[in-house]
Amino acid sequence: MTKSLRDKLVGAWELVSYVERDSPDRPARYPHGEDAQGLIMYTPDGFMSAQIQSSGRLNYDRPVAGGGTTEQAAAAAGGYLAYS
């Protein structure tokens, strides 16, 4: 039996590249750098979730969600994209 495209996509997939381009003749942009990291997941019941982040983001001063300075939190948010 041949699997449907939907069935073939179920699982977790690692980001290969994240490129924005307005048209083929315009230069490529890399909003999270050329070495962005990410993951997209598709579930059997039709849900998806994508997470993309800039590489080399600095850690917070303390290893807890609210453990960073205002500047660290702003840098973390600016280098992260989530969609589901």
Backbone torsions as a table, in degrees:
resi	resn	phi	psi	omega
1	MET	NA	134.1	179.5
2	THR	-83.9	132.8	178.0
3	LYS	-76.0	146.2	174.3
4	SER	-74.9	162.4	176.8
5	LEU	-57.3	-42.6	179.6
6	ARG	-56.4	-46.7	179.8
7	ASP	-65.8	-34.6	179.4
8	LYS	-68.8	-28.4	-176.7
9	LEU	-85.4	-16.6	-178.2
10	VAL	-58.7	129.7	179.2
11	GLY	134.1	-166.5	-179.5
12	ALA	-111.9	136.6	-176.3
13	TRP	-128.0	134.3	-179.8
14	GLU	-86.7	139.6	179.7
15	LEU	-64.4	134.5	175.1
16	VAL	-96.9	-45.1	175.7
17	SER	-159.3	156.7	176.7
18	TYR	-131.6	105.0	-174.0
19	VAL	-127.4	137.7	172.1
20	GLU	-111.2	139.3	179.1
21	ARG	-149.7	126.8	179.9
22	ASP	-70.8	-36.6	178.7
23	SER	-160.1	164.0	-177.3
24	PRO	-59.2	-26.8	-178.3
25	ASP	-91.0	0.9	178.0
26	ARG	-97.9	151.4	-179.9
27	PRO	-67.5	150.3	178.1
28	ALA	-72.8	147.1	174.0
29	ARG	-121.0	145.9	179.4
30	TYR	-122.1	87.5	-172.7
31	PRO	-61.3	-23.9	178.4
32	HIS	-119.1	25.7	179.3
33	GLY	85.1	161.0	-179.4
34	GLU	-70.6	-13.6	-179.7
35	ASP	-115.4	35.7	179.1
36	ALA	-57.8	151.5	178.2
37	GLN	-114.9	148.1	178.6
38	GLY	-172.6	172.2	-177.7
39	LEU	-149.7	139.7	171.9
40	ILE	-127.4	138.4	-178.9
41	MET	-126.8	137.4	174.3
42	TYR	-119.5	132.4	179.9
43	THR	-101.5	157.1	-179.8
44	PRO	-60.5	-25.3	-178.6
45	ASP	-91.9	13.5	170.5
46	GLY	96.7	8.1	178.1
47	PHE	-93.8	157.4	175.1
48	MET	-142.7	157.1	177.1
49	SER	-148.1	134.9	178.7
50	ALA	-127.1	139.0	178.6
51	GLN	-132.2	128.3	178.4
52	ILE	-133.8	137.1	177.8
53	GLN	-141.0	153.9	173.2
54	SER	-71.4	141.7	175.8
55	SER	-74.5	155.3	174.9
56	GLY	75.4	18.4	177.5
57	ARG	-66.8	141.4	-178.5
58	LEU	-77.9	147.1	176.0
59	ASN	-73.4	156.3	172.1
60	TYR	-69.4	161.9	177.4
61	ASP	-59.3	-40.4	177.4
62	ARG	-119.4	139.9	-174.4
63	PRO	-78.3	55.3	174.6
64	VAL	-136.1	160.2	-175.0
65	ALA	-53.5	-40.9	-179.4
66	GLY	-98.4	21.0	-173.0
67	GLY	-87.5	3.9	-177.9
68	GLY	-103.3	165.2	174.5
69	THR	-74.3	171.0	176.9
70	THR	-58.9	-40.2	179.6
71	GLU	-66.7	-41.3	178.5
72	GLN	-65.0	-40.8	178.7
73	ALA	-64.9	-40.7	179.0
74	ALA	-65.4	-41.6	178.4
75	ALA	-65.7	-39.6	179.0
76	ALA	-64.1	-45.0	-179.5
77	ALA	-66.2	-38.5	-179.7
78	GLY	-68.9	-20.9	-178.7
79	GLY	-105.5	22.5	-175.1
80	TYR	-140.6	140.6	178.3
81	LEU	-136.4	130.6	176.9
82	ALA	-131.4	143.7	-179.3
83	TYR	-149.4	138.6	174.5
84	SER	-150.7	NA	NA
